[in-house]
Amino acid sequence: MNFTDQQRDDAYGASSEVQKSLYEGPASGQALYDIGKNHGLVEVEVRMSFLIAVGDVVIGLVPQAQLPQLMIERLGVSQATAMRITADVLDFLEPLDATKTAAPVATNIPIQTPTAVADPGPISLADELAAAEATFHQLQPIRTMAGDMQTLKHDVPIHQAASQETLLNGDGNGKKNPGAQWGEQ
C-alpha cells in the first residue's frame, strides 16, 4: 500500500480539522515519537516509515483495521510486535473515532487494497482480546504427573516385582534356591 504525494495531498485537503490536527500537530509528533521509542523504532528510516504509515491512517488512506498489516509491511516487524504497536497507535487515533459520527467526506482518491485479505470491518482492541481469551479456554491442559496420580485407573492390573528375599530363598512356589547367597562367590 504505497501512495503518491499527490494522493496524500488530496486526502489531506479533504480531511477534517481533527484529522489535520493529528496529522501535523506538534503534540501528535511528540506522541508518535514516544510510541516509536517505546517499541524500539530508533533507526531514522524505520521511524519515518512508521510516521508515514500512521499519517496514511490519520488522513484516511488506510483503514484503521489494516494498521497491523501496514506495520508488518512498512516496518518489517513480526505480527506480535505489529499488534503491540497498533494498540498504542489506536490510543493515539482515538480522537478520530469521535468524528466518525459526522458525515463522511467523499474523495476521488483510489485506494489500493490487497485482494488476499478481506476487510473484517472495524475491530476494537476489546474484541481482539475477547477472541484471544476465548481461544485460551479451548486449549487442552498440559498432562502432568500430578494429574496422572489423581486419575489413577483401578481397572489396570498392577504388577509388582519380586523381592530380593523371594529371589534368594525361592521362586515364589515354596522352593528354595540352596545355591543362592549374598556377598562372596
N, C-alpha and C positions, 0 to 999 in steps of 0.2 A: 504494500500500500504506500506507494510513493506519489507525492503530489507536487505539482509545479508551483513556483512562486505566484504565478497568476491565479491559480486555483485558491491558494491561501489568501491572496489579497481580496479576491471576490468573496470568499467565505467570511473574511474579517469585516468587509464592508456591509455584509448582510447580517452580521451578528448583533445581538442585543448589547445593551450597556453593561450588563453583568458579565457577559462573555468577554467583552473588550477589556473590562477591568481585570478579570482573571488572566487574560492573555498577555497584558502588558504592564500591569501594576507592579510597583516595587515590592509590595508585601507578598505578592504572588511569587515573584522571583526569589525572595528570601525563603519562602515556604518550600518551593521546589528545590532550592539549593539544599535545605536541611533534609528533605526526603532523600535526595540523591546521596548526600553524605552519610546518612544513616544506613543506606543499603550498599555502601562501598562503590558508588559510581563516581570515582575520583578522576579518571582519565578524561581529558578535555573532549575527545571525540565521543566517548560514551555519554558524558554529561550532556553534550549538545544534542545527541540523538534522543536522549531522554526528554530534554526540554521541548524539542520539536514534536516528539510523539504526543506529549501531554498537550501541547498547543494545538495539534490537529484534533484532539478530542474536544478541547475547550471551544473551538470555533465550529465544531460540528462536522468536520470532515470524516471523522471516525466515530462510530457509536461507542458509548462507554462499555457496553457488553463485550466489545472486541479489544479492550485495553490489554488484557493479559497476553493475547496472541500478538498484539502490536509490540509489547515489551520483549517478547521472545524473538520476534523478527528483527527489530531495530537494535536491541541491546545485546542479543546473543546470550541471554541468561536462561537458566532452567525454568521449567514450569513452576516449580515451588517458589523460586525467587521472584518470578514474574507475579505470582499471586500475592506475595508479601508486599511487593512494590505497589501493586494495584490497590491493595487495601488502604495504604497510606494516601495514594493519589485520589481514591474515591472520597476520602475525608476532605481533601483539598477541593474537589469538584462539587461538594455538597451545595454551594450556592446555586449551581446550575439546576438542581432538582426543583428549587423553588420557582424557577422561571418556566418550568415545563407546563404549568397550568395556563400560561399565556398562549396566544395563537401562534402557531409555528410560522416561521418566515420561509417563504418559498424561494429557492435558489435554483439557478441553472447550472450548478456545478455537478459534473459527472463524478459519481463516487464509484471507485473500483473496489468491489468486494470479492473475496475469494469464493469460488463456487463450491469448493470441497467442504467448507464449514458453513453450516446453516446458522443463521442468527436466531438464538433462542429467545430473543427479546431482552428487556432489561431484567437483570438478575441482581437482587440485592445481596449484600455480604451475609446477611442473616439467613437467606435461603440457601446459600452455598454451605454455610456452617451446619445448618439443619440437615442437608443432604449428606454431608460428611459424617455427622453423628449417627444418622440412620444406617450408614454403611458399617460403622463400627459395631453396631448392635447385631449385625448379621454375621459377624465373624465367629468362627468356632473357637472355643477356649483351647489354650495350649494344654497338651496332655502332660501331667506331672506324676511323679511317684506318689505324692500325697493323694492326688485324685485317684490313682490306681488302688491305693490302700483303702480308700473309702468305698470303692465299688468292687471289692473283692468278691469274686463269684464262688459260691459254696458248692455248686454242682460240678466243679472241676476237681478231679481226684488229685490228692496231694501225695507225692512220693517222697519218702524220707530215706536218706542214705543210711547204710548200716553203720552201727557204732564201731569203734575200734575194738571194744570188748567182744562183740559178736564176731568180728573178723578173726580175732586171735583165738578165741575159745570155741568157736564153732561156726557153722554155716547158717544158723538160724533154725535148723531142723533138730537140734539137740545133739548133733555130732560134734565132737571136739577135734581140733586140729593139734595133735600131740607135737608136731614139729615146729609149731609157730612159737616164736619168743621175741622179746624186745631186746634191743641193745646189740650184744656181740654176735658174730656169725660163726 
